Amino acid sequence: HEDTNTLPTTYNMKLGPVLFDVTGSIDSEFNDNIGLTHTGTQSDFLITPEVGLGIRWPVTESNTLSFNTSIGYTRYLEHPEYSSADVLVSPDSELEFNLFVGDFKFTFHDDFSYQQDPVNEGAFSNVVTFDRFENDAGVTAVWDLNQIVLTLAYDHINLFATGIQDANGNSLPDTNLLDFSADQVSASAEFHVTSTLSGGLEAAASMREYDYLSGDYTQLSVGPFARVQITQYLRAQASAGYQTIHSPGNMLQAGQILPANVYTPGSLAGTQ
């Protein structure tokens, strides 16, 4: 098992056994196509100040509760109408509890975020901001048998869309039609051939259901994988397999929610 008694390498306050790490940062970015458009692109400088908080509490010698988040906002210097109207919450925000029972490790987690950048949503074009809250709660069980490690995980994901602005500065209506919930189960069996080489089989299945649209979006995948630890800090991994995706046809009619060429039905915000 991993050493659960190891303290974080950075923290700036300690109250009893609880460690706190408070940070601050300012990120800058130049985007040459803020609207994800094919023609008539607009560029801008973005400034994002953030304040971060990390908490680690070793509840017992082998069980740890941790919390991490960062909050901030994004300012568009050339197009201030697209600046954050609400506080943004970093996508790596997480509440996590690790529990060890014999050869088993259970990790309970709740990941949450509030974001507006549409870049990671490949279904969009002609969109500058996509405000949405996303939450991923689940549990992972790992059974360590030394040469063989078995993993089983379950996640429940919710996405709530709260606003979309297009490249013309318009706030688009009925974005709640993009709200969905998803359930995902994944499993893997990893065999350690040597101290640096391992391989095995992994599989995952997920089903997404939109709150206001009919039909379920399902995805299945299975295949082998291999990992090689080249150095202490360098690892290579390869995987292959079979994947199938089912998306209901005609989930949205053209212009039902968004103007044409803004949203491709059935492909928004894939599960992790």
JOVEN-V565733 format. One record per backbone hydrogen bond with DSSP energy under -1.0 kcal/mol. NH is the residue of the N-H (numbers start at 1). CO is the residue of the C=O. If there is no record, write none. Layout:
NH|CO ; NH|CO
This chain:
4|2 ; 6|3 ; 12|20 ; 13|20 ; 15|18 ; 18|15 ; 19|56 ; 20|13 ; 21|54 ; 23|52 ; 25|50 ; 27|48 ; 29|46 ; 31|44 ; 34|42 ; 36|33 ; 44|31 ; 46|29 ; 47|75 ; 48|27 ; 50|25 ; 51|71 ; 52|23 ; 53|69 ; 54|21 ; 55|67 ; 56|19 ; 57|65 ; 59|57 ; 60|63 ; 64|98 ; 65|57 ; 66|96 ; 67|55 ; 68|94 ; 69|53 ; 71|51 ; 72|88 ; 73|49 ; 75|47 ; 77|45 ; 82|79 ; 83|80 ; 84|74 ; 88|72 ; 89|114 ; 90|70 ; 93|90 ; 94|68 ; 95|110 ; 96|66 ; 97|108 ; 98|64 ; 99|106 ; 101|104 ; 104|101 ; 105|142 ; 106|99 ; 107|140 ; 108|97 ; 109|138 ; 110|95 ; 111|136 ; 112|93 ; 113|134 ; 114|89 ; 115|132 ; 121|118 ; 124|121 ; 125|262 ; 126|36 ; 128|165 ; 129|165 ; 130|116 ; 131|163 ; 132|115 ; 133|160 ; 134|113 ; 135|158 ; 136|111 ; 137|156 ; 138|109 ; 139|154 ; 140|107 ; 141|152 ; 142|105 ; 143|150 ; 144|103 ; 145|148 ; 147|145 ; 149|190 ; 150|143 ; 151|188 ; 152|141 ; 153|186 ; 154|139 ; 155|184 ; 156|137 ; 157|182 ; 158|135 ; 159|180 ; 160|133 ; 162|131 ; 163|131 ; 165|129 ; 166|170 ; 167|126 ; 169|166 ; 172|164 ; 177|174 ; 178|175 ; 179|176 ; 180|159 ; 181|209 ; 182|157 ; 183|207 ; 184|155 ; 185|205 ; 186|153 ; 187|203 ; 188|151 ; 189|201 ; 190|149 ; 191|199 ; 192|147 ; 193|197 ; 194|197 ; 198|227 ; 199|191 ; 200|225 ; 201|189 ; 202|223 ; 203|187 ; 204|221 ; 205|185 ; 206|219 ; 207|183 ; 208|217 ; 209|181 ; 211|179 ; 217|208 ; 218|246 ; 219|206 ; 220|244 ; 221|204 ; 222|242 ; 223|202 ; 225|200 ; 226|238 ; 227|198 ; 228|236 ; 229|196 ; 230|228 ; 230|234 ; 231|234 ; 236|228 ; 238|226 ; 240|224 ; 242|222 ; 244|220 ; 246|218 ; 256|253 ; 262|259 ; 267|264
